[in-house]
């Protein structure tokens, strides 16, 4: 059965079959190859895979992010970020990074962040003399923060797949998110100074006082969501429903840019995005069940323990594996298939499961800006209206910077665990 699963999945990926269909068909072939498992397992395990209370947070956070995009929150956050860092050479690119970090704390999605912030800042950067490929590269790499800064949909998926506390994962995402944001801001400021770009970025810089007051309702969204979770008022799943209510309140009452005629389109986008994720989750649940039943995780664990002696080498090998996987497989599918296999092995090597979750999510986030299947890459190019091949040469510095941050997160666990331990200790 293992051979049938692996071969069929590899062939389907190579010929371009959609991820969810590839995983589902490979599972059906694996069941048939076993000769003793009933086909009833397909419906049973696919339903069981999405019959989970924590997974209810995904459609609600997607809905909240879409409401915030339409409701005027993104523009206020851009103005606030520009008032903070927009006064220096390269300040507009730094504004993009800082805005993405703030928007990530209310959307949970890197693609949503790319479209919401990129639609404002990519044209602004081009107007200020930034080459389109550089502007798109800044946006694509900054949007990765959407999967690190809580609330994060990939962190929810990792928590469900490995039975790890989603609240702890959210807390642990703060440190890596701030690290990556700081590294990207330093990079864009250096690049702009070296290349002589963005010298006039400070000309239309808003004053920080009015910008902060205008952004106050938007800034209250992550405060309410994360504050409620960590104060024990509601669970991460319940927080997603609160996020929708707050997004409606801010967009309709405070900014008055979200109108009733916007809601059908917002709901349509939410349903389409949720359906795509849920189909992948259900197919991956069936695949993971078959892999676990076959004993493959135990065989892999035993092999790795025989070949790799130290935690340092294990983490290095896992990072290299995930880098390759992230280039070819969508992040959600990669987490749902690999996390149940690699998670227990990491624990056997003494790696904290929360720390390993951040390593895995940050690593796979790199796949969002690397060809051939980088979703942020395509989203940023769509906003900038340039072909993907034009952006690739500009991406090298951004990929290397995020990779350097990944190595720090991997080998300095305190970056992830210290904020979690501090806040949990205060509670």
Secondary structure, DSSP 8 states (H G I E B T S, - for coil): -HHHHHHHHHHHHHTT--HHHHHHHHHHHHHHHHSSS-THHHHHHHHHHH--STTHHHHHHHHHHHHHHHTTHHHHHHHHHHHHHTTSTTHHHHHHHHHHHHHHHHH--HHHHHHHHHHHHHHHHHHTT--HHHHHHHHHHHGGGGGTSSS-HHHHHHHHHHT--HHHHHHHHHHHHHHHHHHHHHHHHHHHHHHT--TTTTTT---HHHHHHHHHHHHHHHHHHHHHHHTTSS-HHHHHHHHHHHHHHIIIIIS----HHHHHHHHHHHHHHHHHHHHHHHHHHHHHHHHHHHTHHHHHHHHHHHH--SHHHHHHHHHHHHHHHHHHS-HHHHHHHHHHHHHHHHHHTT--HHHHHHHHHHHHHHGGGSSSS-HHHHHHHHHHT--HHHHHHHHHHHHHHHHHHHHHHHH-THHHHHHHHHHHHH-
